[in-house]
């Protein structure tokens, strides 16, 4: 199973590290594509007015100067050789409850996977 991970707290976030450890228990084909810096509260926003920059940190691990939605779109359309079977987003620093979900970058990453028809 090919798994794509993203978040909104940035590539160095502890929550992403935790999620990656868990994902690696399920699969040996884990990809990480996350924002270079904090992108909380960006919702499903995409970057339109400036170029996105992708920094390959390691094999199957990328930092992007964009939103979680940008990260999932780039990973699925350009970085991964084959589509993922599963997109996971998080683990969020803070709470995503109630109205917060509508502008959560963490939720947006998962929603973009769903928009592509990925679980």
N, C-alpha and C positions, 0 to 999 in steps of 0.2 A: 504494500500500500504506500503510495506517495502522498506525503503530508506537507502542506504549506503553512507556515506560521507567520503571523504578523502581530502588531500591537499598535497602540498610540503613544506609549510612554518612551519609545525610542529603542534603538538596537541594543543598548547597554542595560536596559531595565532588568531588575531582578525577576519580575514576573515573567518576562519572556524567557529568561534562563530556566526558570522552573518549568514552564510549559514545554520547552525544548527537551529537558530531561525526561519528562513524562512521555512526550511523543516518541522519543528514541526507544522507549520500552515497547512501543507498539510497532515500530517500523525502523528499518535501516536506511530508508529513503526520505529523510526529513530536510526540507528547504526552509530557510528563514529569509524573509524580505520585509524589513521594518524601517520606519522612518529614522533618519540620521539623528533627529532631535525630537523633543516632546511635541506631540501633535494632538493633545487632548482637546476635546470640544470642537473638532473640525467636522464632525458628522461625516456625511458621504461626499465631502468636498473633493474636488480634483484640481490639480494645478494646470492652469491654462495660459498664464501670462509670463511665465519664465521657464527656462529649460529645466528638466529634471536631471539630476546627476546621480549616477549609480556607482557606489563604491563596493567592489567585491572584497569582502573581509577575509573570507576563507571559501573553500569549496562549498557550494550550495548555501552561502551566507552573504547577504547583500544589505547595505544601508542605502536608503534613498532620500534625497532632499525633497520629500513630498509627504503626502498624507497616507494613512493606512489604505485608503481606496487606491491611490496611485500605486502603492506597493503591490497590492494584489493584481491590479491590471498589468503592471510591468512584468511581474513574475509569471503570470499565466500566459501572456501574449508574447513575451520576448526572452525571458531569462531561463525558463524551464524548457527542457527538450520535449517533455510530455506533460499534459495537464495533470494537476494533482487530483487525488481521489477525495481529499478532505482538506478544508481550510479551517484552521483554528486561529482565534484572535484573543490575545490577552497575555498573561493574566493581568488584569487592570490594577493599577495603583489607585485605590479609592473605590467608591461605589458607583455602580451603573444600575440605578433603580428609578422607577417612575418616569418622570419627564426627562431625566438625565439621558435615558436611552436614545432619545430622538436626536441628540447632538453628540453622542459618544463616538469617538474615533474607533474605539475597540469594537463596538457593535457594528460600525460601518465596515470594518475589515471583513467580518463574518458575512454581512449582508452582500458585499461585493462577490464573495465566493458563491453565495446563493444565486445572485444575478447571472453568474456564468453557468448555473446548473450544477454546481459542485456542492456536495454535502457539507 
